[in-house]
Amino acid sequence: MDIQMLTSFFMWCTILNMGLLVFSFLILAFAGDFVYRIHGKWFPMPRETFNVVLYSFIGMYKIIVFVFNAIPWAVLTIIG
C-alpha cells in the first residue's frame, strides 16, 4: 500500500462515518420520540436516561471518528 491509497482510504472512511454521524443526529433531532417509543418497548427506561445514553453514544462515536479516521487522513494529506 502506498501513501496515496492510504490517504484515499482514510478520506472515504471519514466521509462515510461523518455521514452516518450526521444521519444519526438528524434522526434523533427530528424523530426522537419515535426512536424512544421503539426502543422503550425493548428496554424500558425513563426518557432522560434514554437521552443520556444516545447522546453519549453519539459523542463517543464522534471522538472515535476523529481519532481513527479524520486525524490520520489529515496527517497523510499533510505528509503526502
GICOR-V718274 format. One record per pair of residues at least 24 apart in sequence whose C-alpha atoms are under 6 Angstrom apart, sorted by sequence separation. I is the first residue (numbers start at 0). J is the second residue. If there is no record, write none. Layout:
# GICOR-V718274
I:J
I:J
This chain:
# GICOR-V718274
13:68
13:69
9:68
10:72
9:72
6:72
6:75
